[in-house]
Amino acid sequence: MGVDMKKIIIITILLIVSNNLISQSPYSNFLSYKKLFNEKKYSELINKKLSIKKSDQFYPYIEFYRSVSLYKINKKKESLDLFKELIKDYSEWTQIEEVLYWAIIIELELNNIDNALDYFSKIKDNIISDNLYKYFDPEINKISSFTTLKNWREKYPRNLVVAKYYGRKLLKEYLDDDALDEIKNLLEIIPKKDLFLSENRKFTVSVLLPFMYSGDNNNFFKNNSFVLDLYSGIKYAYQNLGIESENIIFKSFDTKRDLDVVRQIISSGELDNTDLIIGPLYGKPIEIIKQFCLENKILMINPLSSNSIIIKDNNYSLLFQPSLETIASSAAMYATTNYNSNKNVIIFYENNFQDSLIAYNYQKHIERDSFKVIYSKSVSLEDSRLILDSLSSTYEEILNDSIYDTLKNISELVIKDGRGIEDLDTTYKYLDKFYIENDSIGHVFVSSKNSLFASNIVSAVDIREDTIPVLGFDQWLDYNVIAVDQFENLKISLVSPSYHYRGSENYINMQNFFINETGRKLTMNFIYGVELMNMIMKINSDYGDFFQFGIRNESLIEGVISNGSYFGQFNDNQIVPIIMIKNSEIKLEN
């Protein structure tokens, strides 16, 4: 064999050895795994002997292929174990977020949501995060525990699915100021349509009123018009205001003012899917429904009462009317603004629960604003003339000769002649002086709707030489004993929770409907029914099932013919109009 031939053989051998070495290199090993992975030969890939060191740069890639392949052949536990090793040993690997992606999917499929959330919190790539939400959504949607969602929200604030479902649960809780702020923060990262998505677009309103219907009885309609007018107003608004109402379902229940009947309604399950309860109107039935609403986080709203006992100890109970305390605080706020040039005040109140409570709270509020209550007097109906006497009683101020000479030429002063009682020949000059001196009182607040109180206070300020502003109640306008111009001339302001505008087309339509239906004058209960249903429909139109958030989020829910409603963080309506007569017309003052 020649020398050249030997060289060729040696070169050939070297090439064969070299090729074998290359074929066994980490890179070629990597390529072989990649090829199997791309061809979806997952079982073959898994069974292929791993001949690469853990320290090699291609090792994590090959392990990734093996992990995914295990998942593809439904060996999720083994797949997850490999992914966990990669996460532990190669946390700085450039492809680690893809590992996290797959680990999250498997953890979710194995119902390990906490682990999945923890892995998710390590992902920084928004594209990968966004792609994972479709896997999180159905799993987190199954979570019914508010506490669990709240904890996840605090621990994983970046997870939008957690935020969404936590927000929906939060909307069912009592929404105080902190909760409202939290929801507003959620709305900065979650679209409104996602947060307020309703699982059931139908909004169920259950009306629990003492209809007391017991068959054909002509006296029934006459004696129970109080309740029927309210219900008629609710139905009128539902049918005639042009607000979308097709999503609202009505259920009506006759409570009959009977505790057992109310218990039967609850035990029947008829109220289980209710979103809002209107009523009941009276005592014990209210307490039973309050407890039911508290336990089931269902809102109830009393349409007529101003008694804050109804909303005490139950955040899911609302008053459509302002409470007595709110009436007092609103009246005091008005006084603070309008009567602050003279901060001396006298308060009269009728000797009953409602009026005395308003007077007490009124005094408490104005004294906080540095007003001085000269006296606050409880007056019974029989003694209502005390109001007139206390403000108009006078005494004689006798003038000596020098003072008389000084004052006699002042035309504004009425100097009178007096005669002694024992000695009729004794004469003297005097001035009538009010015991409560002129301009010494800044205003008088009268907490009573009674006509005797109204007529006595009007007579008293009319007699006086000064003009003491009076703050009373709009029921005074209904009494014929007081002329309209007296209200205007004497600067009498009237607290008017029931104020409504009578000059609109809506009012005329309501009035014509009611007269045609009943043959009677339009009643306030019918108007309250219309206004209540108007509020409900407007909130439902904007917020769907999430009524509580709507009623608390809106700064003003416009009324049909009233000033509307505002609740905020309160559980009673905060709108308390105050009116005066100007140019013989009723004008809003606040």
Buried (B, 14 or more C-beta within 10 A) or exposed (E): EEEEEEEEEEEEEEEEEEEEEEEEEBEEBBEBBBEBBEEEBBEEBBEBEEEBEEEBEBBBBBBBBBBBBBBBEEBBEBBBEBBBBBBEEBEEBEEBBBBBBBBBBBBBBEEBBBBBBBBBBEBEEEEBBEEBBEBBEEBBEEBEEBEBBBBBBEEBEEBBBBBBBBBBBBBBBBBEEEBBEBBEEBBEEBEEEBBBBBEEEEBBBBBBBBBBBEEEEEEBEEEBBEBBBBBBBBBBBBEBBEBEBEBBBBBBBBBBBBBEBBEEBBEEEEBEEBBBBBBBBEEEBBBBBBEBBBEEEBBBBBBBBBBBEBBEEBBBBBBBBBBBBBBBBBBBBBBBEBBBEBBBBBBBBBBBEBBBBBBBBBBBBBBEEEBEBBEBBBBEEEEBBBBBEBBBEEEEEEBEEEEBEEEEEEEEEEEEEEEEEEEEEEEBBBBEEBEBEEEEBBBBBBBBBBBBBBBBBBBBBBEBEEEBBBBBBBBBBEBEEBEEEBBBEBBBBBBBBBBBBEEEEBBEBBBEBBEEEBEEEBBEBBBBBBBBBBBBBBBBBBBBBBBBBBBBBBEEBEBBBBBBBBBEEBBBBBBBBBBBBEEEEBEEBB
